Amino acid sequence: MKLKDSLTILIPLWGRNYATKRILAQMSQDGVPFKILFADGSGEDNSKWINEHGGSGNLDIDYHNYG
């Protein structure tokens, strides 16, 4: 089993885009090899924003909106 398939990081969101930007920037800088699952409970769908700012494409991000 590959390292990237061994863990999924779950990050629950409810707004707070400033914090999400910081998380994505730090994970991108660190080169996090794991899948990152964003579970967003706000009413606003941020999938486009998350995908555009997801560390220049070097992160494996999956975004789900439950708003």
N, C-alpha and C positions, 0 to 999 in steps of 0.2 A: 504494500500500500504506500502510495506517495504521501509525503508530509502534508501537502495542500489538501488532500482528501481526508485527513485524520481529524480535522476540527472545523467547525463553523462558529464564527463569532456572531452572536445575536446582539443587536443594538436597538432597543426600543426607542422610538422617537415620539415626541409630541410637541411640534413646533421647534423652537430654539435652534434656528438655522445657524446662528453664530457658533454654537457648540458643535454642530454637525460638521461645519467647515473645519474647525480645529481638529476634530477626530480624523476626518479624511486626510487632511494635510499631514498629520503626524503618522498615520498608518502608511501613507504613500512614501513619506520620507524614510520610514523604517523598513519598507519593502515587505509588509506583512504577506506571508505566502498562503494564508488561509482564506476560505470563502467568508465574506462578510454579508450578513443578512440584516437589512434595516426593516423593522416592523413599525410603520408609522400609524399612529392612532389619531392623528389630527384629521380634520375634514378636508384639508388641502392636499392634493396629489403633488408631491415633490419629486416624482420619478425623473422628470427631465432635468431638474436642477441637480439631483444627486448624480445622475449619469454624466452630466457635463463637468461636474467638479469632482469626480471620483478618482482623483490622483492621476490624471492624464492617461488613463487606461491601463495602469499597471496593477490595479486591484481587481479582484474577482468579487463584484458587488451584485447582490440580488435585493431588490427593493419591493416591498409590499405595502400598499396603503389599505388600512382597515377603517378609514374614516367614514 
